[in-house]
């Protein structure tokens, strides 16, 4: 996945429950640190940062914090506020702020379904609220739901055993790959369990298959 040069978000993002809790506990400094981490994350290939001790120490320097203080704040962002997560030894955002350009949106509209169902059940209302707060339109949220439903129907074993992608990852599929290719990857994952044993998420499993084409 390419790097993202533009990081957009809704003007009422600070009212998101998770972000509001961060600001309530850590004030503007916590809020600013959060956005600096996101800016750095979105400049990285795949929009994720290697979660190693050395890289996190350098990240602390990039946001202008002492390593020990940054480590504690980062831990809170992951464990308490759930704004960040560690997946496959990489730091990623749990909320998505990337938006596709108009051409990519037009292409994505033609994609009918390619997503996953959450391992942890989240209500439609809660998911919609989080996605809207992250800057996505109601149309894009509906597309994300259609993608998840298609995976349940086409590759139920994948949905049961692999963590689902977030809405950003679903949108990335729509923007980067054709529907036929994604469906073919899902069919292969459903038919061959060995192709998914080393993957932690549906997104990674499909991406790995498509990258080997």
Secondary structure by P-SEA (a helix, b strand, c coil): cccccbbbbcccccccaaaaaaaaaccaaaaaaaaaaaaaaaacccccccccaaaaaaaaaaacccaaaaaaaaaaaccccccccccccbbbbccccccccaaaaaaaaaccbbbbcccccccaaaaaaaaaaacccaaaaaaaaaaaaaaaacccccccccccccaaaaaaaaacccaaaaaaaaaaaaaccccccccccaaaaaaaaaaac
